[in-house]
Amino acid sequence: MAKEKVISKPSINEARLRQKLMPIRDFDLFTSKTIEEFAKGKKFYIRTYGCQANMRDEEIVAGILQKAGFTKTDKAIDADFIMLNTCAVRENAEDKVLGELGTLKALKASNKDLIIAVSGCMSQQEHIIDMLLLKYPQVDLILGTHNIHKIVELIDIHLRDNCRVIDVKARPLEIVEKLPSIRNSKHKAFVNISYGCDKFCTYCIVPYTRGQERSRPQEEILNECRELVNSGYQEITLLGQNVNSYGKDLKSDITFAKLLESVANLGIPRLRFLTSHPFDFSDSIIEVMRRHDNIMKYFHLPVQSGNDQILKAMGRRYTREKYLEIVSKLRTQIPEIAISTDIIVGFPNETESQFADTVTLVKEARYESAFTFIYSPRPGTPAARLVDNVDKKEKSARFKVLTQALEETIAASSKAMVNKTYTVLVDGWSKKDKQVLSGYSESNKLIHFKGDESLIGKIVRVRVLESHVYSLMGELVND
């Protein structure tokens, strides 16, 4: 078995710590003769699981590896370096990664020089690292969410010392700016405005895996967005675990609403943001959205439960009434708004009547889309210490009821779009039909239509002809 070099390992107790000041520095690329020689002619492959923050991390790692001399490939079988960029929010996401590692074992057997790395939120958990070291000898590098910018240096250590390298910082110690990246799209871009989360919802592992909430300087964000606008990008999505709390750690008068307006003023055709926490919501966000046509009238507002007792047990810091008040404001002041959410079914001690409150909230909120999850305990979180006393059969039954309730509201919103015309940013060919183009409306509805390849990356007008509930069929309007 290969020797191991442990530079650092995560600690759930240290991950809870928060510091007042977060140093900021610019990225500098690590170089060495070992890396220069190894990277020549070598290809890398990154597979990402999970959220948009992970997707953005992938783009940054890709940019760093390219600067170091590697070339990107879309096929794992052709790669000399493979990274699995992981998610830990749900248990099934972890299972997928472990299954993929099993598949990669065969590639490692046929290519002894292949380097396999595991990064992301899974790596930030102590028990996962211990399992990888014990059961997955094909893994050469393990790094976390706080030091992806050091990927080249870790590859160098692995090559130079012929060892497995584990470097997972328990918490962030700095903000690194001016990171290179290879964008996954030529017309849509993610831009981080903050990292981490300080809400510590009892079920959530993110405050431990992503660390404390830290806002990027406004000028760095605006410079990145300005560069994207000048490069012809059609859409920017501002990213944060909780965008609504942007700027609170900067000790200045900057707020998310002010930042949102500043980015909108740069002239990007389409501007979105993810994700909003109801606790930090402010009316000023609505005012900015109303003033700017290029801010998409779509709002992702996770609720998680419709029952006050469960919300309190989750540590969500708002009530059902407060949440619905925000929804009412959005729908009243921006009539065309589309609202989506996240909901967890089967949280510990959730009764049938408490679950029923979630179903009635769904009907009252009239969501246009939703992400639903069956609760699974995340080791290290407060909720994991509770008895998971809603059995799997009951969870599945409730999940089905919730899905049906959501489908009714989603179907109604989709049906209302038939015979109306919307602007669509064309992403590319449909995954199911290569004769049909696909893209998203302002309200984030997926619309398919026939058209020419030259339309990819452009904003076009499409008239909706049919509703398929979760997607729509339309025809191009040539006006």
Secondary structure, DSSP 8 states (H G I E B T S, - for coil): ---EEEEE---HHHHT---S---EEE------HHHHHHHTT-EEEEEE-SSHHHHHHHHHHHHHHHHTT-EE-S-GGG-SEEEEEE--SSHHHHHHHHHHHHHHHHHHHH-TT-EEEEEEGGGGSHHHHHHHHHH-TT--EEE-SS-GGGHHHHHHHHHHHTSEEEE--SS---EEES-----S-SSEEEEESEE------TT--HHHHT-S-EE--HHHHHHHHHHHHHTT--EEEEE-TTGGGTTTTTTSS--HHHHHHHHHTTT-SEEEEE---GGG--HHHHHHHHH-TTB-SEEE---B-S-HHHHHHHT--S-HHHHHHHHHHHHHHSTT-EEEEEEEE--TT--HHHHHHHHHHHHHHT-SEEEEEE----TTSGGGGS---S-HHHHHHHHHHHHHHHHHHHHHHHHTTTT-EEEEEEEEE-SS-TTSEEEEETT--EEEEE--GGGTTSEEEEEEEEE-SSEEEEEE---
